[in-house]
Structure formats: structure tokens, C-alpha cells
Amino acid sequence: MSFTIAIVGRPNVGKSTLFNRLVGRRVALVDDLPGVTRDRREGEGRLGDLAFKVIDTAGLEHAGEKSLSARMQAQTAAAIAQADAMLFLVDARAGVTPADQPFADLMRKSGKPAILVANKSEGRAADAAALEAYALGLGEPIAISAEHGEGLADLYDAIRAVLPAATEPAASGESIAAAAQDKPIRIAVVGRPNSGKSTLINCLLGDQRLLTGPEPGITRDAIAVDVQWGGRHFRVHDTAGLRRRARITEKLEKLSVADALDAVRFAEVVIVLIDAQTPFEEQDTRIVDLVEREGRAIVVGVNKWDLVKPPPGWRKRLRDETDRLLPQIKGVPVVALSAHTGAGLDRLMKSVLESYAAWNRRAPTAALNRFLAQAVAANPPPAAAGRRPRLDYITQPKARPPTFVLFSARPSALTETYRRYLVNALRETFALPGTPIRLTLRSKPNPYAKRKRRR
């Protein structure tokens, strides 16, 4: 059976380090600065033969109403409600602090199994401090070191003890992936800080799953959530806002940006969210260019449309402005929306599916070579060194993104302008609007190169 475990505790006790250890890779951001984690992050954990969902949470601390810390606490409370059991972490080096006691009371009041974990227990000095955890009244503390992987066998036994039914081995013939589902489409939502990325995902979910607010830079980790929309399954990654590199000075923001870039690299479709109040700033075009270079399918969402008064003919003007500023992905879907009200979300998700289909599209070789003959007839390549380069044939070896190889006797003689002409013609002929296209030029081997000359 599958079960869910939430990792809770005050700030900087090593919750994200333990989360990464259980997931088996560095997913959550880790830093010495307290309060790095803000949203709750979910992952597929593994400990011995146990497979379960694990939730990393924000550090619990007292906060006033309507503050950012209070909204972080609400996310942690939601994780506790979702979990079957909790790992309550304390710092064995620091010992039990007054901040730990109120949350030990919260563990007891939840009525759910709680395992007291004394983290950072490496070394003899931590042993005595770990014993202080008995005073919390949650039973015997499990001494571990999440950073070094020590004590995980004891943690395994403790989980088996508090969840005996859920941790029993599966019956013979029972598959872990019993219900075969369609593979989810991986989406990353990127954009400048405070462009409404988390609000958009919450609107898709119909739940305040992600932390939002007027403060820019709330999101730090790239949080992944599952979304069902129109009968399709999506895995959507919320990311930190991307600012110009020159403005990023803090180590933590650098880690957040690296996490966002990783989400883009592993996505299949990227929604670039632009603020309608300040559309198409230089940073927006830089982000789109970055996504195009990674070869992901792209959809441009113009958010906060409810806060602007569009002029007459705004759709055509928006389309023309997008094609002018983003010529490398001409025809990219552009959707005006409001993540706050939900207006335009159907069009956005329809565009995501269309872009995904185009990104996976393959063209038959025969159709490609008919296209090449027509393109050359309509606009022959410019002459170089007194003669035109001959274009022999074209093929598509792969999709995701659509990648074409053009063979020519003199590929170096083909100008960059003519190359762009062919890419735009491919985009129009084979219905690849806004999709990054890769066109590689190769030299056709000379069949007479190895023949000896007659004397």
C-alpha cells in the first residue's frame, strides 16, 4: 500500500536535507539560511523496500496573521492534514529549544502517528543533546544524520512500527503501477518575478496549493504538482522568478534560478508568463530565447489581462508584436489570460496541447523533399563564388524538437539568411507554429572522391 509522510519542524533543522535523502537526489534547495523552504514540496521517497510519498514543509514558527510566514504555516498545516504519519525533526546539536514545544503539542493534537527524529546526530556531542528530545513527550527519538545517511535503518523500523498495515509487502502479482495511466505532459511555468506563476497553477488546481502573495520572489524551489485538465494528465512545475543575471547577487537566489533552469530542461512544454501591465520587457524576450535554445515547446501567456484595458484590435496587435519581438519562434501561441479570475485558462491549456503535438510532429521524407524542391524553385539560394550551392535532399531524424538535416555539396556556402528562410518555410508548410526547429547542414559525400584519376 502507498502512504504519505510529512517532514515538519522549526526552521533549519534539516528537513529539506532529509527530503533529498529519501527522494534519492537533490530536489529541494538546502542552505544554512533559515526559512529556505516556503511551499510544500512532494516527492517519491524510498527507504529500503518502502516506497511512499514524502512532503517537505516550511519551518514552523510563530507569525502574525496575513504575513508571509502565516501563509507558509498554512501550507505546512495542509501537509499535516494530507499525511498518514509525520517525521518531527529537532536539531540534536542545538538540543530542544522553546520553539520545539508548541509544535510537539501540534503533533499530538493532530491525532496522527508522529516519529520524533533527532537530526544532525553525527558525533558524540550530539548524543547527549538527542536525549533532551525525550522531554517533548513523543517517545524515543530516532537519532539520524540526514546529511551523512546515518540512522536510516532505525528510521525504517520506526515507520514500519507506526504504519504496520500500510508498510506490509504487496501481495504477489500486485503491481506497484497497478492503474496504468497516460504519461503526464511535463510543463514548466517560467517568467519574471511576480508575474503570477503560482497563482496560475493554483487556478488550474482549483486549490491554494502554492504560496502566493504580493511580495516578489516568494517561490524558491521548483515545485511540481499534478493537474488534470480536459481528461489529460499534466505534471506542472512552478518556478522562481527569473531576473537579469547582473541583479542576482545572493547565493539563495542563484540556487533558485538554477532550480528553475533545471525545470525548463526537463519540461516538454514551457509556459512563459508575461505581465500584461508591463509586457515584453527585455527580460521576457531573454527568457523566451533561453527556452528556445533548450528546444522546448513554448506557449506565451499574457497574464493579469483583467488589470488592463485592451485597445481596439488588441488581438492582432498582440500577435504582430509577438512575432516582431520573437522571430525565432514565429507563430508561437499567445494567450491573454487572468490567473486571478480564471479567464483564458481553457485557451491556454488548448494551446499547450497543440504546441506539444507540434513539438512531437514528424514529416515524411518524401513530403520534405517535395517541400525542398518547391522552396528552392520559389527562392533559389544566393550564389557564392560564382555558383549557387546545390541542395540535394532533406530528412527529419528526430522530433522533440523537430530536427531536420539538409544535405548539400557545399553546405558552408549557404547563407544564414537563406537558412532562416528554410526554417520559416518548414514551420509554415508542416504546421509547426512557435516550435523550436533545428536545421543542420551536412556535406553530401562525393562518390568519386576515392577513385584514381586516369593518366
N, C-alpha and C positions, 0 to 999 in steps of 0.2 A: 504493500500500500504506500501511496505517496503522502507526505506530510510537510508542514511548513514550520520553520524555526525562525524567530526574530532575535536579532542580537541587539540588546539595549544596554544603556549605561550612561554615566555622565561623560562629558567631552574628554577626549584624549586618553581613553583607557585601552585603545587598540581594537575597537570594533571593526573598522574597515580592514585592518591587517588580518584579523581572524576571518572576515568575509572572503578576502582574497585567498587565504589559505584553504578554506573549504571549497571555494569555486575552482581552485587549481590554477589560477592565473591572476595577474594584476588587472583588476577591473575597476575597483573603487580607488579614488585618489587617497593617498596617505601622506601626511605631513605632520611635523611636530606642532604646528599651529592648531590650537583647539578649535573645534567647530567647523572643520573642513566639510564634512558631510552635512547636507541640508535636506535633500529629498530622501525618500526611502528607495533603496536600490535592491532589486531582486536578481537572483542568480540560481543556477542549478548546482547545488552543493553535493559533495561526495565525501564520505568518511567510511573507510573500509568498504563493506558491502552495502552500506546505506546510501540511498540516493534520495534527495529531498530538495525542496525549495528553501532558500535561505534569504533573509531580508536584512540588509544593513540599514541602520536608522541614524537619525541625528542625535547628538548627545543631549540627554535630558538635563535641563536646568530651569530654574525659576525665571519667569518673564512676565512682563505686563501684557494686558490684553491688546490685540491688534498689532503687536510688534512682530518683526520678522521671526524672533525666537519663539513667540507663541504659535505662529503658523508652522514652524518646524516641529514643535511639540505635537501639534495636531496630526502631522504626518506620522510621527512615532506612535501616537495613540492608535492610528488606523492600522499600523503594522502589528501592534499587540493584539488588536481585535481579529486580525486575519490569521494570526499564528496559532498553531496547535501547542507549541511549547516555546519557552523563551530562554535564551542564554543571557544572564545578567552579569555583565563584566565589571570587575573592580580592578584597580591597579595595585598589584601586590607590592610594588616598590614603595608607593605612597601610603599604603595601608588604607583602612576605611576612613573616609572623610565625612564631615557632617552632610555633604551634598548627596552621599550614597543612601542615607537612611530613608528620606522621603520616598525614594524610588523603590527601595526594598518593600516599603508598605504598599506601593502601587502594584508590585508583583504579586503580593499576597491577595490584594483586593480583586485582581483580575480573575482569580479562580482557575487559572491555567497553570500547568506544570512549569516550574522555573528552576533552572540549574544555575547555581552560583559558580562563577568562573573567576578565579584569581589569575589574571593575565600578567605578563612580564615577570614570571616566576623563575626565570633563569638565575642561577647563582644562589649561594647560601643566604645572603642578606634578605632575599625575598621570602624565604620560608617562614620566618617569624612574622613578617607583615601579613602573609597569607592567612595565618591563624586568626588574625583580628577579624577576618570576614565571618567567623562563627557568630559574632555579635549581631549580625544582621538578621539572624533567625531564619535563614533559608536553607539550613542543613550544612553538610560538609562541603567546603569549597573545593572545586576541581582546579588544581594548580597546572597551568599551561604556559607556554610561550608561543604565542601565535607567530611571532617573527621567526623563531627557530624551529617551529614544528614539534616542540616538546609537549608531552602530556596529552596528545590527541587520543591515545588508546584509552585513557581514563575518561575522556570526554565521550568517546564512543560508547563505553559501558553505561555512562550516566544517561545518555539519550535513549539507549535501549531500555533502561530501567524505568524512565518516566513515560515512555510511549511504547509499551510492550506489544500492543495489538498492531500499531502502525509499522513497527520495525520487524515484524515477522517475515521470514523469507517468502517470496511469492510462490504460489502453488505451481507445480510442474505444468509446463505448457502455457503458462500465463506470460504473455509478452509485456515488457515494460512499456512499449509503444503500442498498446492494445488497440486503441482507436486511431486508425491511420487517418491523419489529417493532411490536407494540402500543405505543401511547404509554404510558410509565410513569406510575403514580399517584404524585404528589408528596406525601411525608409529612414533617412536621417533628415531632421529638420534643422536647418542652419540659418544664420543671419546675424545682423549686428545686435549688440545688447539691447534688451527691452523692445524687441520687435514683435513680441507676442508668441514666441515659440511654445512655451509651456502652456499658455492659455489655449492655443490651438489644439494641442494634444489632449488637454482636459476636456475640450469641447467635443472632440472625436470620441472620447471615452464616456462622456456624459457624467463625469465624476471629477472632483477636485483631487486627482491622483498626484499631480505635480505641484510643487510650491510655486506660487505666483505672487506678484506684488508690484508696486510702482518703482521699487528700488532696482536699478540696473545691476546685472551681474549676479542675480540670485542663484541661477543654475551653475553648478560647478562640474559635477560628474555628467557623463553622457548616459542618461537613464533610459533603459529600454522597457517598453510596455507593449502588451499585445492588444490589438484593436481588431474588432470585427466590423466590417463595413460592406454593405451590399452583398453579403454572402461570401466575402473574401476575407482571408486572414492576413493581417499585416503585423509586422514587428517594427514599431516606431521608436526611434532614438531621439530623445530631447538632448540638446547640446548647449554648451556655454556660448554666450555671445562672442563673436569674433571681431576684435578691434584691430586697428593697424598695428603692425609689429613694433613700430617705434614707440607706441604708447604702452606696450606690455612690459612692465618692469618687475612686478612681483613674481616670485617663484610659483606661488599657488595658481596665479592666472596662466602662467606658462604651461603648467600641468593640465589645467582645464582646457586650454586651446589644443594641446596635444591629444587629449581625450576626444575632443570634437573632430579633429582631423582623422583619427582612427575610425570614428563612426562613419565619416564620409567614405573612407577607403573600403569599408566592409559593407556599405549600403548598395542597394541596387537602384533605387530612385532617391534623389535628394530634392527636398522642397526648400528652395531658397526664399526665405520670408523677408519682405521689404516693407518698411513702414510707409504707408500712403501719405503721411504728413510730411515726410522728407524722402521722397522716392529717388531711387537710382543715384545715391551718393557714390563717391569713388570707391568706398569700401564694399558696397553692394556688387559693383562690377568686378572687383578683385575676388570676391567670394565665388561668384559665378565662374570666373576664369579658373579658379582653383578646382572647382568641381568638374569643369570641362576637361582639365588636364588629367584628372583622375579617371575620366572616362565613364562617369556615372550618368544615368538618365536624369534629366532635370525638369522640374516644374517651378515656375516663378509664381509665388503667392504675394499679392499686394494687400497687406493686412491693414486693419483699422480703417477700412473704407467707410465705416459708419461715422467717422470723425471728420470727413472732408466732404465738400460739396462739389461733385464732379461737374465739369463744364459740358455743354452740348457736344456730342460726338466724341465723348471721352474714350469709348472702346477702341475706335480707330486710332486715336491719338496715342493711347497706351500701347497698342500693337506696333505702331510706327516707331515710337520712342524706344521700345524694347529691341526691335530689330536693328535700329541705328546704333544703340549702345552695346548690343551684344551680337555682333555679326557672326561670331564664331559658332553660335547656336541659333542661327536664323530660324524663325518659326517656332521657337520654344513656347509651350503653353503658358499663358499668363492669365491668372485668375484673380479678380478683385474679390476680397472676402472680408468678413469680420469674425475673428475668432471669439470675440466677446458675445455677439448675438447668434452666431452660427450661420449667418448668411454666406452663401457661396461655398459651403463645405462639400455639397454634392458635386458641384462642378470641379472642385479641387481634386477630390478622390477619383472622379471620372478621368481627369487629366493624368493623374498618377498611373492609372491602369493603361491608358493609351500610350504614355511615354514608356512604360515598362514593356508593352508589346512591341513598340518600335525598336527599343534597345535590344530586344531578342530576335529581331527580324533577320531572315536570311533571303538573299536574292539568288535565283538560279543562274548558273554561269552563262547559259545561252542568252538569257534576258540581259545580263550585264554586258555581254559583247555586242548585242544589238544596240544597247544604250550607247556604248563607246563609239560605234560607227556613226550613229546619229549625232552625237555630241561633237565629234571631230568634223563631220560634214558641215554642221552648222557654224562651228567656230574652230578652224584648224589651229594647231599650236604655232606660236611665232617661230620664225626661222632663227637658227643660231649657227653662226659661222657659215652662212650662205645656204643652209639647207634645213628643212623642217625635221624635227625628231619624229620618227615613226612610232606610233603606239600600237603594239601588237595585240595584246589581249589583257583582260581583267578578270579577276576571280575574287570570291569572298571566302577566306579560310575560316573565319570565326565571326561570331556575334558578341554582344555584351562587352563593349560597344561594337557596332558594325565595323568590321575591319576589311579593307579591300587591298589587293596587291595588283599593281599595274606594271606589266612587263613592256619594256622598250629597249631598242638597241642603244639609245643614248639617253638614259634617264636624267643625267646631270644637265642636259640641255633644256629640260622642261622648266619654265619659269614658275615662281611661286604664285604669280597672278593666275596662270593657267591651271595650276593645281587647285586653287580656290574655286575656280570656275567649275572644275570637275566635281569637287566636293559638293558645291551647291546644287549642281545638276543631279548628282546622285541622291541628295536629300529630297529634291522635288520629285524625281521620277519614281523612287521606291518608297515614298511616304515615310520619311524619317525626320519629321519636323522637330527641331530642337535637340536632336540626339547627337552626341559627340561622334564624329566619323573619323576613322583613321585610314589614311590613304598612303600606302608605302610604294615607292618606286623601286623596281628591280631591273637589272640588266638581263636581257634575254641572252642565253649562251649562244655563241657563234658555232654552228655545226661544222664549219670549215677551219676552225682555229687550229686543230691538231693535224690537218693534212699537210703533207710536204709539198712545197712548191715544185712545179715542173721546171726543169732546166732546159 
